[in-house]
Amino acid sequence: MTTRHSLGQLIEPGTLRMERTLPAPIERVWAYLTDPEKRATWLAGGTMAQETGDVFELRFEHTRLTDEEAPERFAGYRKPHLQKSRLIRSEAPTLLTISWDEGPAPSEVTFELTPEGNSTRLVLTHRRLANRKEVISVAGGWHAHVDVLIDVLRGDKPQGFWTNLEAVEKAYEAQIR
């Protein structure tokens, strides 16, 4: 199975780490993390918190990412999906940490950005994942979403989100034990 980019790694139980070089300067990448309109092109629109501790809403509309309908097992994502999250830490334009869902046991995702000339190094770390099934799901989701972000930053039409997600989930299933 071939993936467009290298797979993320489980660096400790319940913690996924993924690294990518993004084809844009750090300020532009930061805008795609924090501006809901730009973020909607690769992940989720909604709102964005302004202060640490504030709750905000992510509005996932996966079908709009690549004009590809969700397969049957993801039928619930054919319509908009809303998720409450909390801003944990923000140091523009290099660090953003948010809770991933505000449920009873929220996980936490951190985006670390480092400028590399006209590109930006992204280190995405998702912590407090409950079990192997969740790790694989989250790994596949981030992988597919970041692939869309790379296409958007290049000015390319993003490739099929769902097709890519299904392929990378199989790769993570084989890699993560």
Sequence and secondary structure as in RCSB ss.txt:
>XXXX:A:sequence
MTTRHSLGQLIEPGTLRMERTLPAPIERVWAYLTDPEKRATWLAGGTMAQETGDVFELRFEHTRLTDEEAPERFA
GYRKPHLQKSRLIRSEAPTLLTISWDEGPAPSEVTFELTPEGNSTRLVLTHRRLANRKEVISVAGGWHAHVDVLI
DVLRGDKPQGFWTNLEAVEKAYEAQIR
>XXXX:A:secstr
   SS   EEEETTEEEEEEEESS HHHHHHHHH HHHHTTTT EE   SSTT EEEEEE HHHHHS    GGGG
GGGS EEEEEEEEEEETTTEEEEEE  SSS EEEEEEEEEETTEEEEEEEEE   SHHHHHHHHHHHHHHHHHHH
HHHHT     HHHHHHHHHHHHHHH  
